[in-house]
């Protein structure tokens, strides 16, 4: 019998597959139009052929899949800057130009700068499109910018910072996934803020959130409590300290801080409870469903219509319709349709980690929640509620596990306990928070109310800290490759098929997939065990070398004190290494196979074995040497300068090597040196 969820799932999967293929392949639009014409013709032929068949075959389904994939690829290319003639990437912006910008989003500030996402509206008086990263140097006289503010400045567009060491978070790649490709760096004195402003929905919401924050400050909440309220209810994590965010992540409840599916789901059921009396009215179900959707979108407006909240509210709007029609598995249809709508509007949504985690969690809950509930007999209402909480936690964790391991390389072993302690009271925390925000908008809150709700937030923080401090239950630096991610997703899909369809075929496939996943892990483990590399890291004011032998990496530096290098976590996560080895005292000469490295430090004195001509020379700590003579004497194949050198000396060495036609590698520009043996 035809499944009622087959068509929406098929359409969504086919379209998203085409979107992903479009990102990987990036074909020309003219070629895609030609492929679309051919695939549409094949679709029509197979469609009329299928109408005459008594028993259907695979050809019509394959033609439909191909057509939807091509449509997905075309939609992807339509949204790419390369195919927008008015985008700034088609302009010559190597010289400073007069720009008109409009602030779209306020990002988290760093120690030295304020960060914003801005829309480029004009360049030297010409109409322009495209978003950029705006970086403004911190200044005591600069109060910051707000959403929708228009400003003029004269500067050039530069590349967004990319990591200089391997296995680090690539911020440039992250911003490129949002079609933010360039950056403008300015001082506050170089900005002219226009008084002519038109407030958008996002701008009005931003000002509303600022007013809410001022009301909370007036009511004498502490800065830490206000940052938690902003994160829990308003989707703003800018003021949240790094330590607090890390504690929530280590405890396995970081999803509580992101206003997304969890919060909207709690809000949805809270509103359903409040609007329950409407069911007794004529057509009460229709009235309640419409009010639910309207109120969800009002909340999305207040939070700021950010991508995460748009994703969650769209998803739950469809799910509320699914609950209204009370169709079995209809929620899966609505889930797929909501994903389809968001990907059509912006194909880059599929690349967002939050998008992937949200839909993976909800889909997993829909597939596995009832199956897990079978493990808990209905003895009484309390036991049933505990079983329900355990089941939904396990189902959600199962769905996001492959993505969490791939992106974050850690697994909080006590996630079950932290969720069991926090989630039952999350509705109370959110509901009370909404009441506090509404009441503070009209009057200063009574001190007793501030103390009670502040105490609840402090108790939440204490609970998270208590769980996060159990380091032995936090499994960090877990190796998880892209191939393991794909196989794990297929494995979970086969598990769902096995539980729902009761077919021996899926049981066999599930067993085979488990074996394949284990074989891939063993193969990649052996590959990592055979790795042999030498690293010259980029580190400001220091020289740092790395010797990679299989599962061990030794970090050698010229410092005598214990120091944590910023690139350590990325190496541990990418290679699955729990601990690194450290030593001090860099030698002047290293030889590994055919690679010979001479290191000239600030002393400017070195000693080589007889008849030795190094292949590479590393200049460290700005040695005062005559580089011309050194190059004429040793004739190296390459000269390397690390981050310990003065930049004016690096520029001089670079010119000397250019005159001698010898390759020059500065780690501050080209990144670290990695040599594999």
C-alpha positions as CSV (number, residue, x, y, z in Angstrom):
1,X,0.0,0.0,0.0
2,X,1.3,3.5,-0.8
3,X,2.6,5.2,2.3
4,X,0.9,8.6,3.1
5,X,4.3,10.2,3.7
6,X,6.0,8.9,0.6
7,X,5.4,11.9,-1.8
8,X,6.5,14.8,0.5
9,X,9.6,12.9,1.7
10,X,10.5,11.9,-1.9
11,X,10.1,15.5,-3.1
12,X,12.1,17.0,-0.3
13,X,14.9,14.4,-0.4
14,X,15.2,14.7,-4.2
15,X,15.3,18.5,-4.1
16,X,17.8,18.7,-1.2
17,X,20.0,16.2,-3.0
18,X,20.0,18.5,-6.0
19,X,20.9,21.5,-3.7
20,X,23.9,19.6,-2.2
21,X,25.0,18.5,-5.7
22,X,24.8,22.1,-6.8
23,X,27.1,23.2,-4.0
24,X,29.6,20.5,-4.9
25,X,29.5,20.7,-8.7
26,X,28.7,24.4,-9.3
27,X,27.8,24.1,-13.0
28,X,27.0,27.0,-15.3
29,X,23.3,28.1,-15.4
30,X,23.2,27.6,-19.2
31,X,24.3,24.0,-18.8
32,X,21.7,23.5,-16.1
33,X,18.9,24.9,-18.3
34,X,19.9,22.5,-21.0
35,X,19.9,19.6,-18.6
36,X,16.5,20.8,-17.2
37,X,15.0,20.7,-20.7
38,X,16.2,17.2,-21.3
39,X,15.1,15.9,-17.9
40,X,11.7,17.6,-18.3
41,X,11.2,15.9,-21.7
42,X,12.1,12.5,-20.1
43,X,9.8,13.2,-17.2
44,X,6.8,13.8,-19.6
45,X,7.6,10.7,-21.7
46,X,7.8,8.5,-18.5
47,X,4.7,10.2,-17.1
48,X,2.4,9.3,-20.1
49,X,4.0,5.9,-20.3
50,X,3.2,5.2,-16.6
51,X,-0.4,6.2,-17.1
52,X,-0.8,3.3,-19.5
53,X,0.9,0.7,-17.3
54,X,-1.0,-1.5,-15.0
55,X,2.0,-2.3,-12.8
56,X,4.4,0.6,-12.3
57,X,8.1,0.3,-12.8
58,X,11.1,2.4,-11.7
59,X,11.5,4.7,-14.8
60,X,8.9,7.3,-13.8
61,X,10.3,7.6,-10.3
62,X,13.8,7.9,-11.6
63,X,12.8,10.6,-14.1
64,X,11.0,12.6,-11.3
65,X,14.0,12.3,-9.1
66,X,16.3,13.6,-11.8
67,X,14.0,16.5,-12.6
68,X,13.7,17.5,-8.9
69,X,17.5,17.3,-8.5
70,X,18.0,19.6,-11.5
71,X,15.5,22.1,-10.1
72,X,17.4,22.0,-6.8
73,X,20.7,22.7,-8.6
74,X,19.2,25.6,-10.5
75,X,17.7,27.1,-7.3
76,X,21.1,26.8,-5.7
77,X,22.9,28.6,-8.5
78,X,20.3,31.4,-8.6
79,X,21.2,32.3,-5.1
80,X,25.0,32.3,-5.6
81,X,26.8,35.7,-5.8
82,X,28.6,34.6,-9.0
83,X,25.2,34.7,-10.9
84,X,24.2,38.1,-9.5
85,X,25.5,40.8,-11.9
86,X,25.1,43.5,-9.2
87,X,27.1,41.7,-6.6
88,X,30.3,43.3,-5.3
89,X,32.5,40.4,-6.2
90,X,32.3,41.5,-9.9
91,X,33.9,44.9,-9.0
92,X,37.5,45.9,-8.6
93,X,37.7,46.8,-4.9
94,X,41.5,46.6,-4.4
95,X,41.6,50.3,-3.7
96,X,39.7,52.3,-1.0
97,X,36.2,53.1,-2.2
98,X,33.2,55.1,-0.9
99,X,30.7,52.6,0.4
100,X,27.1,52.9,1.7
101,X,26.2,50.2,4.1
102,X,23.2,49.1,6.1
103,X,23.7,47.1,9.3
104,X,21.8,43.8,9.2
105,X,23.0,42.0,12.2
106,X,25.1,42.7,15.3
107,X,27.6,39.9,16.0
108,X,29.5,39.1,19.1
109,X,32.3,41.6,19.8
110,X,35.9,40.6,20.6
111,X,38.5,42.1,22.8
112,X,39.7,44.5,20.2
113,X,36.8,45.0,17.7
114,X,33.0,45.2,17.1
115,X,31.6,42.9,14.4
116,X,28.6,43.4,12.2
117,X,27.0,41.9,9.1
118,X,26.2,44.8,6.7
119,X,24.5,45.0,3.3
120,X,26.6,46.9,0.7
121,X,24.1,49.2,-1.0
122,X,26.5,51.3,-3.2
123,X,30.1,51.4,-4.1
124,X,31.5,54.7,-5.4
125,X,27.9,55.8,-6.1
126,X,27.0,52.7,-8.1
127,X,24.2,50.4,-6.9
128,X,25.6,47.3,-5.4
129,X,24.4,44.2,-3.6
130,X,25.9,41.6,-1.2
131,X,26.6,41.2,2.5
132,X,30.0,41.9,4.0
133,X,31.6,41.5,7.5
134,X,32.1,45.0,9.0
135,X,34.8,45.2,11.6
136,X,35.2,48.4,13.7
137,X,38.0,48.9,16.1
138,X,37.0,49.2,19.7
139,X,37.1,52.8,21.1
140,X,35.9,54.2,24.4
141,X,34.0,56.9,22.5
142,X,32.2,54.5,20.2
143,X,28.9,53.2,21.5
144,X,28.3,50.7,18.7
145,X,25.9,50.3,15.8
146,X,22.3,49.2,15.8
147,X,20.4,47.1,13.2
148,X,19.2,49.2,10.2
149,X,21.6,52.0,10.7
150,X,22.9,53.5,7.5
151,X,26.5,54.5,7.3
152,X,29.1,55.8,4.8
153,X,32.8,54.9,4.9
154,X,35.8,54.8,2.6
155,X,37.9,51.7,2.8
156,X,38.8,48.7,0.8
157,X,37.3,45.2,0.9
158,X,39.7,42.4,2.1
159,X,39.5,38.7,2.5
160,X,38.0,37.4,5.7
161,X,40.6,35.9,8.0
162,X,41.4,32.3,7.3
163,X,43.2,30.0,9.8
164,X,47.0,29.9,9.5
165,X,47.3,26.5,11.1
166,X,45.8,23.1,10.1
167,X,42.6,21.8,11.7
168,X,41.4,25.2,13.0
169,X,37.9,26.6,12.7
170,X,37.7,28.3,9.3
171,X,35.8,31.5,9.9
172,X,36.1,32.6,6.3
173,X,34.5,29.3,5.1
174,X,31.8,29.7,7.7
175,X,30.9,33.2,6.5
176,X,31.2,32.1,2.9
177,X,28.4,29.5,3.6
178,X,26.2,32.6,4.3
179,X,27.4,34.3,1.1
180,X,29.5,36.8,3.1
181,X,32.7,36.8,1.2
182,X,34.6,40.0,2.1
183,X,35.4,42.2,5.1
184,X,35.7,45.9,5.7
185,X,38.0,47.0,8.6
186,X,37.7,50.6,9.8
187,X,38.2,52.9,12.8
188,X,35.1,54.6,14.3
189,X,36.5,58.0,13.2
190,X,36.2,56.8,9.6
191,X,32.5,56.2,9.8
192,X,29.7,58.7,9.0
193,X,26.3,57.5,10.4
194,X,23.3,58.8,8.4
195,X,20.3,60.2,10.2
196,X,18.0,58.9,7.4
197,X,16.9,55.5,8.5
198,X,14.0,53.2,7.7
199,X,13.3,50.6,10.2
200,X,12.7,47.0,9.0
201,X,11.1,44.2,11.0
202,X,14.6,43.2,12.2
203,X,15.4,46.7,13.2
204,X,12.2,47.2,15.2
205,X,12.7,43.8,16.9
206,X,16.3,44.7,17.8
207,X,15.2,48.0,19.4
208,X,12.5,46.1,21.3
209,X,15.1,43.6,22.6
210,X,17.3,46.5,23.7
211,X,14.3,48.0,25.6
212,X,13.7,44.7,27.2
213,X,17.3,44.6,28.3
214,X,17.1,48.1,29.8
215,X,14.0,47.1,31.7
216,X,15.7,44.1,33.2
217,X,18.7,46.2,34.2
218,X,16.3,48.7,35.9
219,X,14.8,45.7,37.9
220,X,18.3,45.0,39.3
221,X,18.9,41.6,37.7
222,X,22.7,40.8,37.6
223,X,24.6,40.9,34.4
224,X,25.0,37.1,34.3
225,X,21.2,36.7,34.9
226,X,20.4,39.1,32.1
227,X,22.7,37.3,29.7
228,X,20.9,34.0,30.5
229,X,17.5,35.6,30.0
230,X,18.6,37.0,26.6
231,X,20.0,33.6,25.5
232,X,17.0,31.6,26.8
233,X,14.2,33.8,25.6
234,X,15.5,36.3,23.1
235,X,18.0,34.2,21.2
236,X,20.9,36.6,21.9
237,X,24.1,35.0,23.1
238,X,26.4,38.0,22.5
239,X,26.6,38.9,26.2
240,X,27.0,35.3,27.4
241,X,30.5,34.6,28.7
242,X,32.7,32.0,27.0
243,X,33.0,30.1,30.2
244,X,29.2,29.9,30.7
245,X,28.7,28.7,27.1
246,X,31.4,26.0,27.6
247,X,29.8,24.8,30.8
248,X,26.4,24.3,29.0
249,X,28.2,22.5,26.2
250,X,30.1,20.2,28.5
251,X,26.9,19.3,30.4
252,X,25.1,18.4,27.1
253,X,22.5,21.1,27.4
254,X,23.9,23.8,25.1
255,X,20.7,23.5,23.0
256,X,18.9,25.2,25.9
257,X,20.8,28.4,25.1
258,X,19.8,28.5,21.4
259,X,16.3,29.7,20.7
260,X,15.3,27.1,18.2
261,X,13.2,24.0,18.0
262,X,13.3,23.1,21.7
263,X,12.1,26.6,22.9
264,X,9.5,26.9,20.2
265,X,8.3,23.4,21.0
266,X,8.0,24.2,24.7
267,X,6.2,27.5,23.8
268,X,3.9,25.7,21.4
269,X,2.7,23.2,24.1
270,X,2.5,26.0,26.6
271,X,0.3,28.0,24.3
272,X,-1.8,24.9,23.5
273,X,-2.5,24.5,27.2
274,X,-3.5,28.2,27.5
275,X,-5.7,28.1,24.5
276,X,-7.3,24.8,25.4
277,X,-10.7,26.4,26.3
278,X,-11.1,27.5,22.7
279,X,-11.7,23.8,21.8
280,X,-15.1,24.1,23.4
281,X,-16.2,26.8,20.9
282,X,-17.6,26.1,17.4
283,X,-14.7,25.5,15.1
284,X,-12.5,25.9,18.1
285,X,-9.8,23.6,16.6
286,X,-9.4,25.9,13.6
287,X,-9.3,29.0,15.7
288,X,-6.7,27.6,18.1
289,X,-4.5,26.4,15.3
290,X,-4.6,29.8,13.6
291,X,-3.8,31.6,16.9
292,X,-1.0,29.2,17.6
293,X,0.7,29.9,14.3
294,X,0.1,33.7,14.7
295,X,1.6,33.7,18.2
296,X,4.6,31.7,17.1
297,X,5.4,34.2,14.4
298,X,4.9,37.1,16.8
299,X,7.5,35.4,19.0
300,X,9.8,35.0,16.0
301,X,9.4,38.7,15.3
302,X,10.4,39.6,18.9
303,X,13.4,37.3,18.8
304,X,14.5,39.0,15.6
305,X,13.6,36.6,12.7
306,X,17.1,35.1,12.9
307,X,17.7,32.0,10.7
308,X,17.5,29.6,13.7
309,X,14.1,31.0,14.9
310,X,12.7,31.2,11.4
311,X,13.7,27.5,10.9
312,X,12.0,26.5,14.1
313,X,8.8,28.5,13.8
314,X,8.3,27.4,10.2
315,X,8.9,23.8,11.2
316,X,6.4,24.0,14.1
317,X,3.9,25.9,12.1
318,X,3.7,23.0,9.8
319,X,3.7,20.5,12.7
320,X,0.8,22.4,14.3
321,X,-1.1,21.9,11.1
322,X,-0.2,18.2,11.2
323,X,-1.5,17.9,14.8
324,X,-4.7,19.7,13.7
325,X,-5.4,17.2,11.0
326,X,-4.5,14.3,13.3
327,X,-2.9,12.2,10.6
328,X,-0.6,9.3,11.4
329,X,2.9,10.3,10.2
330,X,1.5,13.6,8.9
331,X,4.0,15.3,11.1
332,X,6.8,13.8,9.0
333,X,5.1,15.3,5.9
334,X,5.0,18.7,7.6
335,X,8.6,18.5,8.7
336,X,9.7,17.7,5.2
337,X,7.6,20.5,3.7
338,X,9.0,23.1,6.2
339,X,12.6,22.0,5.3
340,X,11.7,22.3,1.6
341,X,10.3,25.8,2.0
342,X,13.4,27.1,3.9
343,X,15.8,25.5,1.4
344,X,13.9,27.0,-1.6
345,X,14.0,30.4,0.0
346,X,17.7,30.1,0.9
347,X,19.6,27.0,-0.3
348,X,22.5,28.0,2.1
349,X,20.3,27.0,5.0
350,X,21.2,23.4,4.3
351,X,24.9,24.2,5.2
352,X,24.0,25.7,8.6
353,X,24.9,23.4,11.5
354,X,21.8,24.6,13.4
355,X,19.6,23.7,10.5
356,X,21.0,20.2,10.3
357,X,20.8,19.6,14.1
358,X,17.3,21.0,14.4
359,X,15.8,18.8,11.7
360,X,17.9,15.8,12.7
361,X,16.6,16.0,16.3
362,X,12.9,16.5,15.4
363,X,13.0,13.8,12.7
364,X,14.6,11.4,15.1
365,X,12.0,12.1,17.8
366,X,9.2,11.4,15.3
367,X,10.8,8.1,14.2
368,X,12.0,6.7,17.6
369,X,10.0,8.3,20.4
370,X,7.2,5.8,20.4
371,X,9.6,2.9,20.0
372,X,11.5,4.0,23.1
373,X,8.3,4.5,25.0
374,X,7.6,0.7,24.6
375,X,10.5,0.2,27.0
376,X,8.6,1.9,29.9
377,X,5.4,0.1,31.0
378,X,2.6,2.5,32.0
379,X,2.5,1.8,35.8
380,X,1.4,5.3,36.8
381,X,1.3,8.9,35.5
382,X,4.6,9.8,37.2
383,X,6.4,6.9,35.7
384,X,4.9,7.6,32.3
385,X,6.1,11.2,32.4
386,X,9.6,10.1,33.4
387,X,9.6,7.5,30.6
388,X,8.4,10.1,28.1
389,X,11.2,12.5,29.1
390,X,13.8,9.7,28.8
391,X,12.4,8.6,25.5
392,X,12.4,12.0,23.9
393,X,15.9,12.8,25.2
394,X,17.3,9.5,23.8
395,X,15.5,9.9,20.5
396,X,16.8,13.4,20.0
397,X,20.3,12.5,21.0
398,X,20.3,9.5,18.6
399,X,19.4,11.8,15.7
400,X,22.0,14.5,16.4
401,X,24.8,12.2,17.6
402,X,26.6,11.8,14.2
403,X,26.4,15.5,13.5
404,X,27.6,16.4,17.1
405,X,30.6,14.0,16.8
406,X,31.5,15.4,13.4
407,X,31.3,19.1,14.2
408,X,32.2,19.2,17.9
409,X,34.2,16.0,18.4
410,X,32.9,15.5,22.0
411,X,30.1,13.6,23.7
412,X,28.8,14.5,27.1
413,X,28.3,11.3,28.9
414,X,26.0,12.9,31.5
415,X,23.7,14.4,28.9
416,X,20.9,12.2,30.1
417,X,21.2,13.4,33.7
418,X,21.5,17.0,32.8
419,X,18.5,16.9,30.5
420,X,16.5,15.0,33.2
421,X,17.3,17.7,35.7
422,X,16.7,20.7,33.5
423,X,14.1,19.9,30.8
424,X,11.2,19.1,33.1
425,X,11.5,22.7,34.5
426,X,12.3,24.4,31.2
427,X,8.7,25.2,30.6
428,X,8.5,26.9,34.0
429,X,11.7,28.8,33.4
430,X,10.6,30.0,30.0
431,X,7.0,30.8,31.1
432,X,8.2,32.7,34.1
433,X,10.7,34.5,31.9
434,X,8.0,35.6,29.6
435,X,5.9,36.9,32.5
436,X,9.0,38.8,33.9
437,X,9.7,40.4,30.6
438,X,6.1,41.5,30.1
439,X,5.7,42.8,33.6
440,X,9.0,44.7,33.5
441,X,7.8,46.5,30.4
442,X,5.1,48.3,32.4
443,X,6.7,48.8,35.8
444,X,9.8,48.0,37.9
445,X,9.6,44.5,39.1
446,X,9.0,43.8,42.8
447,X,12.2,42.8,44.6
448,X,10.8,39.5,45.7
449,X,10.0,38.5,42.1
450,X,13.5,39.5,41.0
451,X,15.0,37.4,43.8
452,X,12.8,34.4,43.0
453,X,13.4,34.3,39.2
454,X,17.1,35.3,39.7
455,X,17.4,32.4,42.1
456,X,15.9,30.0,39.5
457,X,18.4,31.1,37.0
458,X,21.2,30.8,39.5
459,X,20.0,27.3,40.3
460,X,20.0,26.4,36.6
461,X,23.6,27.7,36.4
462,X,24.6,25.7,39.5
463,X,23.1,22.5,38.1
464,X,24.9,23.0,34.8
465,X,28.2,23.7,36.5
466,X,27.8,20.6,38.7
467,X,27.3,18.3,35.8
468,X,30.0,20.0,33.7
469,X,32.6,19.6,36.4
470,X,32.4,15.8,36.1
471,X,35.3,15.7,33.6
472,X,35.6,11.9,33.6
473,X,32.2,11.7,31.9
474,X,33.0,14.2,29.1
475,X,34.5,12.4,26.2
476,X,36.6,14.9,24.2
477,X,38.6,14.8,21.0
478,X,36.6,12.0,19.3
479,X,37.8,11.2,15.8
480,X,34.8,11.3,13.4
481,X,35.5,11.6,9.6
482,X,33.0,12.6,6.8
483,X,32.8,9.0,5.7
484,X,31.8,7.9,9.2
485,X,29.2,10.7,9.3
486,X,27.6,9.5,6.1
487,X,27.6,5.8,7.1
488,X,26.2,6.7,10.6
489,X,23.3,8.6,9.0
490,X,22.6,5.7,6.8
491,X,22.8,3.4,9.8
492,X,20.2,5.4,11.7
493,X,17.9,5.4,8.7
494,X,18.2,1.6,8.4
495,X,17.5,1.3,12.2
496,X,14.3,3.4,11.7
497,X,13.3,1.2,8.7
498,X,13.9,-1.9,10.7
499,X,11.8,-0.8,13.7
500,X,8.9,0.5,11.6
501,X,8.7,-1.9,8.6
502,X,9.6,-5.2,10.3
503,X,11.4,-6.5,7.3
504,X,14.3,-9.1,7.3
505,X,15.9,-7.2,4.4
506,X,16.4,-4.1,6.5
507,X,17.7,-6.2,9.4
508,X,20.3,-7.7,7.1
509,X,21.2,-4.3,5.7
510,X,21.5,-2.9,9.2
511,X,23.9,-5.6,10.3
512,X,25.9,-5.1,7.1
513,X,26.1,-1.4,7.7
514,X,27.3,-1.9,11.2
515,X,30.1,-4.1,9.9
516,X,31.0,-1.6,7.2
517,X,31.2,1.3,9.7
518,X,33.5,-0.8,11.9
519,X,35.7,-1.6,9.0
520,X,36.0,2.0,7.9
521,X,36.9,3.0,11.5
522,X,39.6,0.4,11.6
523,X,41.0,1.4,8.2
524,X,41.1,5.1,9.1
525,X,42.6,4.3,12.5
526,X,45.4,2.4,10.8
527,X,45.9,5.2,8.3
528,X,46.3,7.7,11.1
529,X,48.7,5.4,12.9
530,X,51.0,5.4,9.9
531,X,51.1,9.2,9.5
532,X,54.5,10.8,9.7
533,X,54.6,14.6,9.4
534,X,56.7,17.6,10.4
535,X,55.0,20.9,11.2
536,X,56.2,24.5,11.5
537,X,53.2,26.3,13.2
538,X,52.4,29.9,13.0
539,X,52.4,31.5,16.5
540,X,52.9,35.1,17.2
541,X,56.2,35.9,19.1
542,X,57.2,32.2,19.3
543,X,58.6,29.4,17.2
544,X,56.7,26.2,17.5
545,X,57.5,22.9,15.7
546,X,55.6,19.6,15.6
547,X,56.7,16.0,15.1
548,X,53.8,13.8,14.2
549,X,54.4,10.0,14.4
550,X,51.3,8.0,14.2
551,X,49.1,8.5,17.3
552,X,51.7,10.8,19.0
553,X,52.5,14.5,18.3
554,X,55.4,16.2,20.0
555,X,55.2,20.0,20.2
556,X,58.6,21.6,20.5
557,X,58.9,25.3,21.3
558,X,61.5,27.8,22.4
559,X,59.6,28.8,25.6
560,X,60.6,27.6,29.0
561,X,57.2,28.0,30.6
562,X,54.1,25.8,30.3
563,X,51.9,27.3,27.6
564,X,48.7,26.2,25.9
565,X,48.8,26.9,22.1
566,X,45.6,28.0,20.5
567,X,45.8,25.4,17.7
568,X,46.0,22.4,20.1
569,X,42.2,21.7,20.3
570,X,41.8,21.6,16.5
571,X,44.7,19.1,16.2
572,X,43.3,16.8,18.9
573,X,39.8,16.9,17.5
574,X,40.8,16.3,13.9
575,X,43.2,13.4,14.6
576,X,41.5,11.9,17.7
577,X,44.5,12.5,19.9
578,X,43.8,12.8,23.6
579,X,47.1,14.4,24.8
580,X,50.0,16.1,23.1
581,X,53.7,15.7,24.2
582,X,55.6,18.9,25.0
583,X,59.3,19.7,25.0
584,X,61.4,22.9,24.9
585,X,64.7,23.7,23.2
586,X,64.6,23.9,19.4
587,X,67.8,22.6,17.8
588,X,69.5,24.4,14.9
589,X,69.3,21.5,12.6
590,X,66.8,18.7,11.8
591,X,67.0,15.9,9.2
592,X,64.0,13.7,8.4
593,X,64.5,11.5,5.3
594,X,65.4,13.9,2.5
595,X,64.1,17.0,4.3
596,X,66.9,19.0,6.0
597,X,66.0,22.1,8.0
598,X,68.4,24.8,9.3
599,X,67.0,27.1,12.0
600,X,68.6,30.5,12.4
601,X,67.5,32.2,15.5
602,X,68.1,35.6,17.1
603,X,71.7,34.7,17.9
604,X,72.5,34.3,14.2
605,X,75.0,31.5,14.8
606,X,74.6,28.0,13.6
607,X,76.6,24.8,13.1
608,X,76.0,22.2,10.4
609,X,77.5,18.8,9.8
610,X,80.3,18.8,7.2
611,X,79.1,18.9,3.5
612,X,75.5,19.6,4.5
613,X,73.3,21.8,2.5
614,X,69.8,22.2,4.0
615,X,66.8,22.1,1.8
616,X,65.0,24.7,3.9
617,X,66.0,27.5,6.2
618,X,63.7,28.7,9.0
619,X,64.3,32.2,10.2
620,X,63.2,32.6,13.9
621,X,63.1,35.6,16.3
622,X,64.4,38.2,13.7
623,X,68.1,37.2,13.4
624,X,70.4,40.0,12.3
625,X,72.1,38.3,9.4
626,X,73.1,39.1,5.9
627,X,70.6,36.9,4.1
628,X,72.3,37.4,0.7
629,X,75.4,35.7,2.0
630,X,73.5,32.9,3.6
631,X,71.6,32.1,0.5
632,X,74.8,32.2,-1.7
633,X,76.6,30.0,0.8
634,X,73.9,27.4,1.5
635,X,71.8,27.5,-1.6
636,X,68.5,26.3,0.0
637,X,65.4,25.3,-1.9
638,X,63.1,27.5,0.3
639,X,63.3,30.1,3.0
640,X,60.6,30.0,5.8
641,X,59.8,32.8,8.3
642,X,57.5,32.1,11.2
643,X,55.4,34.3,13.5
644,X,58.3,35.1,15.9
645,X,59.8,37.6,13.4
646,X,59.3,41.4,13.1
647,X,57.2,42.1,10.0
648,X,59.5,44.8,8.6
649,X,62.3,42.2,8.5
650,X,60.0,39.6,6.9
651,X,59.3,42.1,4.1
652,X,63.0,42.7,3.6
653,X,63.7,38.9,3.5
654,X,60.9,38.4,1.1
655,X,62.3,40.9,-1.4
656,X,65.8,39.3,-1.0
657,X,64.4,35.9,-1.9
658,X,62.5,37.3,-4.8
659,X,65.7,38.8,-6.2
660,X,67.5,35.4,-5.8
661,X,64.4,33.6,-7.2
662,X,64.2,31.4,-4.1
663,X,60.7,30.5,-2.8
664,X,59.8,32.4,0.4
665,X,57.1,31.2,2.8
666,X,55.9,33.5,5.6
667,X,53.5,31.6,7.9
668,X,51.7,34.8,8.7
669,X,50.5,35.0,5.1
670,X,50.6,31.5,3.7
671,X,49.9,29.6,6.9
672,X,51.9,26.8,8.6
673,X,54.3,24.4,6.9
674,X,53.3,20.8,6.8
675,X,55.6,18.2,5.3
676,X,54.5,14.6,5.0
677,X,57.0,11.7,4.8
